[in-house]
Amino acid sequence: MSDIFVMIRNQSKVAMTSIDGIAFVTLLTQEGRVLAEETVDLFEADVNFDNLKQGKYTVVVRHEGVEPRSATCSVTITDEYQVIMLTFVYLELERVLLDIQTSTEERL
């Protein structure tokens, strides 16, 4: 089974654990259905959705204190040993989404 690993970072690649003490929330959806909702870890600013089957998924990162308040990234798992890594990068002082970086690795 595959994983989707989500990280929240600032422009200097430092973990953004929260804004004004409020953590980011991450949703995993498939075909419009919410499969999971997780609060981003307050130490590492990440979330792992594991044991996923092949298919198309959408990851949504939400926070009321950033623009846009909801950012999405669609991914496709094509291999049962795939790990998809998504990094949502925010300009910290302005609280604006700069980029969503994606990479894929093979699970060991």
C-alpha positions as CSV (number, residue, x, y, z in Angstrom):
1,M,0.0,0.0,0.0
2,S,1.1,3.6,-0.7
3,D,1.4,6.8,1.3
4,I,0.8,10.5,0.8
5,F,3.0,12.5,3.1
6,V,2.1,16.3,3.5
7,M,4.4,18.9,4.9
8,I,3.7,22.6,5.7
9,R,6.8,24.8,5.3
10,N,7.7,28.5,5.2
11,Q,9.8,30.1,2.5
12,S,13.0,29.1,4.3
13,K,11.9,25.4,4.4
14,V,11.2,25.6,8.2
15,A,8.2,23.8,9.6
16,M,5.2,26.0,9.9
17,T,3.4,24.2,12.7
18,S,0.6,26.8,13.3
19,I,-0.5,30.4,12.9
20,D,-1.7,32.3,15.9
21,G,-1.6,29.0,17.8
22,I,-4.0,27.4,15.3
23,A,-2.8,24.3,13.5
24,F,-3.4,23.6,9.8
25,V,-6.0,20.9,8.9
26,T,-5.4,18.5,6.1
27,L,-8.1,16.5,4.2
28,L,-7.7,13.5,1.9
29,T,-10.5,13.2,-0.6
30,Q,-11.3,10.8,-3.4
31,E,-14.1,11.5,-5.9
32,G,-15.5,14.2,-3.7
33,R,-15.6,12.0,-0.6
34,V,-13.6,12.9,2.5
35,L,-11.5,9.8,3.4
36,A,-9.6,11.4,6.2
37,E,-9.1,14.6,8.1
38,E,-6.0,15.2,10.2
39,T,-4.6,18.1,12.1
40,V,-1.0,18.9,11.1
41,D,1.5,17.7,13.7
42,L,2.5,20.6,16.0
43,F,6.1,19.5,16.2
44,E,7.0,18.6,12.6
45,A,4.2,20.3,10.6
46,D,3.4,17.1,8.7
47,V,0.7,14.5,8.1
48,N,0.9,11.0,6.7
49,F,-2.0,9.3,5.0
50,D,-0.9,5.7,4.8
51,N,-2.1,2.3,3.3
52,L,-3.7,3.9,0.3
53,K,-4.7,1.9,-2.8
54,Q,-3.9,2.9,-6.4
55,G,-6.1,5.8,-7.6
56,K,-6.6,9.5,-7.8
57,Y,-6.7,11.5,-4.6
58,T,-6.9,15.2,-3.7
59,V,-5.2,16.7,-0.7
60,V,-6.6,19.8,0.8
61,V,-4.8,22.0,3.3
62,R,-6.9,24.5,5.3
63,H,-6.2,27.4,7.6
64,E,-8.2,30.5,8.2
65,G,-5.1,32.6,8.7
66,V,-3.6,32.2,5.2
67,E,-4.5,33.0,1.6
68,P,-6.0,31.1,0.0
69,R,-7.7,29.6,3.0
70,S,-7.9,26.2,1.3
71,A,-5.2,24.9,-1.1
72,T,-5.6,21.7,-3.1
73,C,-3.3,19.3,-4.9
74,S,-4.4,16.3,-6.9
75,V,-2.2,13.2,-7.1
76,T,-2.4,9.8,-8.6
77,I,-1.0,6.7,-7.0
78,T,0.1,4.3,-9.7
79,D,2.3,1.9,-7.8
80,E,1.5,0.0,-4.6
81,Y,4.9,0.9,-3.1
82,Q,4.8,4.6,-3.9
83,V,5.2,7.5,-1.5
84,I,4.0,10.8,-2.7
85,M,5.4,13.8,-0.8
86,L,3.6,17.2,-1.0
87,T,5.1,20.3,0.5
88,F,2.9,23.3,0.8
89,V,5.2,26.4,1.0
90,Y,3.9,29.6,2.5
91,L,5.4,33.1,2.7
92,E,5.3,33.3,6.5
93,L,4.9,37.0,7.2
94,E,2.4,37.6,4.5
95,R,0.7,34.3,5.1
96,V,0.3,33.6,1.4
97,L,0.8,30.2,-0.4
98,L,3.9,30.4,-2.6
99,D,4.1,26.9,-4.1
100,I,3.1,23.3,-3.8
101,Q,6.1,21.0,-4.4
102,T,5.6,17.3,-5.3
103,S,7.9,14.4,-5.4
104,T,7.6,10.6,-5.5
105,E,9.7,8.0,-3.8
106,E,9.5,4.2,-3.6
107,R,8.7,2.7,-0.2
108,L,11.5,0.6,1.2
